């Protein structure tokens, strides 16, 4: 199965050898962790166990942390 993913302003096509792909599989294919990035499916942030299909609009966004530590 191939899934189009928008990541950092670029469209990437990810290929998987299985019929059921989860959001966590997308992150792993990009070398990312759920602690540092999240998946947006059809405009909504989804859990890492959410199933992704070829027809979904998928974006991966890096989580940004910041703030002041005292």
Buried (B, 14 or more C-beta within 10 A) or exposed (E): BEBEBBBEEEEBEBEBEEEEBBBBBBBBBBEBEBEEBBBBBEEEEBEBEBEBEEEBEBBBEEEEEEEEEE
